[in-house]
Amino acid sequence: MTQSNADPLYDLEVQTRRSDARFAHGLQTGRPHRPHAYRRRRGPAWALLALSVTMLLMGMIRPQGLLLASGLVTAGVAMYLLAPPNDPDRPGLA
């Protein structure tokens, strides 16, 4: 019997090592990293929020309803991108 048939955790370890090597290496060394699914870059979301605030201010300074509405919509999209993912396992979110 091969080792993969004897130990189902070995298959899981190999699969994890293939899919996210940085996460698997962090577990082996004792310095864990976030899994790939939870690593999020928020730079574009912050840039979109800055753009939407600029659009809101310009829409208020120059009475432009379309610019004001566009700023509100883009602010909503930016806040959606900045919000943490809904995870029922995290306390305080349910």
Number of C-alpha atoms within 10 A of each C-alpha: 5 6 9 12 10 10 10 10 11 13 14 12 12 13 13 16 14 11 13 14 15 16 17 20 15 14 12 9 8 8 9 13 14 13 15 12 7 10 9 11 10 13 10 12 19 16 12 20 22 16 16 24 17 15 22 24 15 15 18 13 10 11 11 13 12 12 19 21 15 15 24 17 13 20 22 15 15 21 14 12 18 17 10 11 11 9 9 9 8 9 7 6 10 8
